[in-house]
């Protein structure tokens, strides 16, 4: 109402002076009673709201351009030249504005740096099945356990099958050697009755998972021969027997599982691992899978690169030269290393073959 009275007073004064203000009529029509009482406070929370997201570098540039446009439309009215994000009337992109997307970019940079320094993946032990085995003189439960790397999917899992007495023997050996570390490790007690009920088997399955996980979390125990050989030594012994009897296909599957077990446990530079590669190479070669056999020899020679002498070095070099010739691969490096061994006085003519080394190797 005050605006309407003010407008009429201006119009009357203008008429007496013989002047007209055309804009005045438009202003009267365009300004309702409540126009001067309106306050642009609505939507404040909407302007302050936002979402942080992690994107690639290309997406970040596109988002900065889009964010700049929206901020230009939603900024509160300011005097010309003083608006945030302008320099001499020209728009400055969010990437050029100090602090425009600073928080988002800081978070993205922190994420990129943290990806290279993540903690090692944890090894999980999961009892996937338990079966009651009845033999002539005994009856026991056989537990099948998968070794799983956290955060990964393994097409071919590493598995072991152990009975209660195997776990009990491991527990006893570790307590003799690591009495202090083993003081806090729980082990399921032996029962005289009801050992084959579903409830007992389920409880023991969970207890064995926790038992192995606890052992693996202790550095000294995790690296001990007692702990490591509990997993892969039975497979190595079984694979060696199968290879000696000429059952190469069955032996190959057992050598491959022993390989995966050692890989999960992080012992891929030990003498047992070299023997495993020898077993894989021999079985692949006997089954006419020459490319796979050649790959096993190459992996073994890479591990033996820093070693001046090893009982398996000569046999692996000779097998690699032969297989490289068969599959059409480069064999000059292995031939040069063999020549170095001859010049060093190693009687290569008397060296056993890879298969002979595999059969004669004692596994206890």
Beta strands, then each sheet from edge to edge (+ up, - down):
strand 1: 86-87
strand 2: 90-91
strand 3: 123-134
strand 4: 139-149
strand 5: 158-163
sheet 1: 1+ 2-
sheet 2: 3+ 4- 5+
end
